[in-house]
Protein backbone atom coordinates (compact mmCIF):
# COMPACT_ATOMS: atom_id res chain seq x y z
CA UNK A 1 0.00 0.00 0.00
CA UNK A 2 1.26 3.41 -0.94
CA UNK A 3 1.99 5.92 1.77
CA UNK A 4 0.91 8.79 -0.51
CA UNK A 5 -1.49 11.27 1.01
CA UNK A 6 -5.05 10.73 -0.19
CA UNK A 7 -6.65 13.96 -1.35
CA UNK A 8 -9.65 15.04 0.66
CA UNK A 9 -12.95 14.63 -1.19
CA UNK A 10 -14.68 17.93 -2.06
CA UNK A 11 -17.74 18.95 0.00
CA UNK A 12 -20.26 17.90 -2.67
CA UNK A 13 -18.72 14.40 -2.66
CA UNK A 14 -18.81 14.25 1.15
CA UNK A 15 -22.55 14.88 0.84
CA UNK A 16 -22.87 11.78 -1.37
CA UNK A 17 -20.71 9.69 0.98
CA UNK A 18 -23.05 10.56 3.84
CA UNK A 19 -21.06 11.58 6.89
CA UNK A 20 -22.76 10.62 10.15
CA UNK A 21 -24.17 13.31 12.42
CA UNK A 22 -21.01 15.04 13.63
CA UNK A 23 -22.60 15.95 16.95
CA UNK A 24 -23.06 12.28 17.78
CA UNK A 25 -19.42 11.24 17.27
CA UNK A 26 -17.28 9.93 20.09
CA UNK A 27 -13.94 11.60 20.78
CA UNK A 28 -11.86 9.08 18.77
CA UNK A 29 -14.00 9.59 15.65
CA UNK A 30 -13.98 13.39 16.08
CA UNK A 31 -10.19 13.37 16.27
CA UNK A 32 -9.78 11.03 13.29
CA UNK A 33 -8.03 8.28 15.23
CA UNK A 34 -10.59 5.71 14.08
CA UNK A 35 -12.77 5.39 10.99
CA UNK A 36 -15.83 7.62 11.21
CA UNK A 37 -18.02 4.72 10.01
CA UNK A 38 -16.62 1.37 11.18
CA UNK A 39 -14.33 2.41 14.06
CA UNK A 40 -11.19 0.75 12.64
CA UNK A 41 -8.00 2.31 14.08
CA UNK A 42 -6.28 4.49 11.49
CA UNK A 43 -2.71 5.36 10.55
CA UNK A 44 -1.42 7.95 8.11
CA UNK A 45 -1.14 5.19 5.50
CA UNK A 46 -4.66 3.81 5.98
CA UNK A 47 -6.67 6.99 6.54
CA UNK A 48 -8.64 9.12 4.10
CA UNK A 49 -8.90 12.68 5.40
CA UNK A 50 -12.48 13.96 5.34
CA UNK A 51 -11.44 17.48 6.17
CA UNK A 52 -12.04 19.86 9.00
CA UNK A 53 -15.74 19.82 9.85
CA UNK A 54 -17.83 22.08 12.07
CA UNK A 55 -20.09 20.50 14.67
CA UNK A 56 -22.24 22.20 17.31
CA UNK A 57 -19.62 21.68 20.00
CA UNK A 58 -16.65 22.76 17.85
CA UNK A 59 -14.38 21.57 15.10
CA UNK A 60 -13.69 17.92 14.36
CA UNK A 61 -11.29 16.17 11.97
CA UNK A 62 -12.96 12.96 10.82
CA UNK A 63 -11.10 10.39 8.78
CA UNK A 64 -12.15 7.06 7.35
CA UNK A 65 -10.58 3.77 6.38
CA UNK A 66 -10.02 3.14 2.70
CA UNK A 67 -12.47 0.24 2.64
CA UNK A 68 -15.37 2.31 3.97
CA UNK A 69 -14.59 5.19 1.58
CA UNK A 70 -14.45 2.85 -1.42
CA UNK A 71 -17.69 1.11 -0.42
CA UNK A 72 -19.55 4.38 0.17
CA UNK A 73 -18.19 5.91 -3.04
CA UNK A 74 -19.30 2.82 -4.98
CA UNK A 75 -22.81 3.07 -3.53
CA UNK A 76 -22.73 6.81 -4.15
CA UNK A 77 -22.00 6.26 -7.83
CA UNK A 78 -25.12 4.10 -8.13
CA UNK A 79 -27.21 6.77 -6.42
CA UNK A 80 -25.65 9.75 -8.21
CA UNK A 81 -25.36 8.56 -11.81
CA UNK A 82 -29.07 8.09 -12.66
CA UNK A 83 -29.89 11.56 -11.31
CA UNK A 84 -27.02 13.37 -13.07
CA UNK A 85 -27.54 14.56 -16.64
CA UNK A 86 -23.79 14.52 -17.25
CA UNK A 87 -23.15 11.05 -15.81
CA UNK A 88 -26.08 9.44 -17.61
CA UNK A 89 -24.33 9.80 -20.95
CA UNK A 90 -20.90 8.24 -21.45
CA UNK A 91 -19.87 11.11 -23.73
CA UNK A 92 -20.35 13.71 -20.97
CA UNK A 93 -19.65 11.69 -17.81
CA UNK A 94 -16.07 12.99 -17.59
CA UNK A 95 -17.49 16.51 -17.18
CA UNK A 96 -19.10 15.72 -13.83
CA UNK A 97 -16.73 16.49 -10.94
CA UNK A 98 -18.82 14.52 -8.44
CA UNK A 99 -18.94 11.41 -10.63
CA UNK A 100 -15.20 11.65 -11.37
CA UNK A 101 -14.37 12.06 -7.69
CA UNK A 102 -16.55 9.11 -6.64
CA UNK A 103 -15.04 6.92 -9.36
CA UNK A 104 -11.52 7.91 -8.24
CA UNK A 105 -12.35 7.18 -4.59
CA UNK A 106 -13.52 3.69 -5.53
CA UNK A 107 -10.37 2.93 -7.50
CA UNK A 108 -7.86 4.58 -5.17
CA UNK A 109 -9.17 2.92 -2.03
CA UNK A 110 -9.89 -0.69 -3.01
CA UNK A 111 -7.54 -3.18 -1.40
HUFEN-V26731 format. One record per run of one state. SS is the DSSP state (A for helix, B for strand, O for the rest). FROM is the first residue (numbers start at 1). LEN is the number of residues. If there is no record, write none. Layout:
# HUFEN-V26731
SS:FROM:LEN
SS:FROM:LEN
This chain:
# HUFEN-V26731
O:1:10
A:11:7
O:18:4
A:22:3
O:25:2
A:27:5
O:32:2
B:34:2
O:36:5
B:41:1
O:42:5
B:47:3
O:50:3
B:53:3
O:56:2
B:58:3
O:61:2
B:63:3
A:66:16
O:82:3
A:85:4
O:89:4
A:93:3
O:96:1
A:97:13
O:110:2
